[in-house]
């Protein structure tokens, strides 16, 4: 009981507890601090945290090729979910960064080389434009201007050519077979990918040298092979070979200039390099932690293959002579001619000689509806005329190949790749779920960026 003459004892006010994030707790429950509208979410890593802002959201949406303001709220939350996963993954990698492999370093170095070379070339082009403008000369197009800049730089770099070596290499290219549109695509690929076979001594010969370095026949052949058949320049004359030598000597000069000016430290280039470095680091982490751990032994791949072996069948195909016309009457006339024996074969031969072959392969999987019509008509049938976006189409079926089941041995590479992708994706989702679950995330449900309400939304 209370003693006479004594005031009642004051009750001590309890000190509010705090959650791991610093939020005040009430009756054992965390009371989350209000987030400003510009902050969509906070991720608490214990220790540390990351705030995901409206600016981050807009950048993420644009990266996904979506309009930030036109997405519905559900899609906005999907973008936010990806942002949260990326933040968690980045934090995990920062704790124990993976070690790059040689190919990762090479990838980064090649990317940086491309950036600084482009910057150096842009600077040289701008200088040439300014020089021409100051003299009142007209400024040519980009390609011609680039050649002018290249030739000007090479001419002042004390270039020396080995003309006999250039002539000899050009002669080696000249004896290679030329492309022929009438040949099968496989044979054309062989012709276009062929390179001269030269001795080690010829390969070591220096075709040209300048102040920045020298360029050998072996380097030219290696560079030409790396371009691929669609990007390779025509090399059959000494002048064409010399032009390619000049291109590479100029690249050396640009690279030297980029190194002298430390172009890789420019803010805009440094920012791109930081993004590339982060991308390669994340890629290496995911490869190490997920895809390298997927079992790809024969027994595992066999089990996956046999779960749906039909998907690896070679689909049925039909060889057709296909023709297009601008008017329906022309297509009707062609359809009548194609019914005559030998007419389709004759038209196919004529079109191949003209460089516009109309004999093509129609795959069952490419157009199931059209192939069903072909199958019903059979070999010798004429399909069409059909109106398409390109005109009136008509074709004759020349031959058909039925669907062909494949064994595991025949489809192993494809099945292994499919299994690695499917199982790797599953493990990736599993890993990300575990990483996110180990953190605590506070989402600003009232943010206009998530609700779609407010300025700048539709």
Protein Blocks (a to p, Z undefined) as FASTA:
>chain_A
ZZehiacdddddddddddfkopaceehiacdddddfklmbdcdehgadddddfklmmmmm
mmnopafklpcfklmmmmmmmmmmmmmmmmmmmmmccdddfklmmmmmmmmmmmmmmmmm
mmmmmmmmmmmmmnopacddfklmmmmmmmmmmmmnopacdfklmmmmmmmmmmpccddf
kbcfklmmmmmmpccdddfklmmpcfbdcfkbccdfklmmmmmmmnopmlpccdfbfklm
mmmmmmmmmmmmmmmmmmmnommlpmklmmmmmmmmmmmmmmmmmmmmmmmmpccbfklm
mmmmmmommlmpccddddddddddfbfklmmmmmmmmmpghklmmmmmmmmmnopafbdc
ddfklommlmmmmmmnoghiaedjdddfkbccddddfbdcddddddfklmmmmmmmmmmm
mmmmmmmmmmmmmmmmmpccdddfkbmklnopaehiZZ
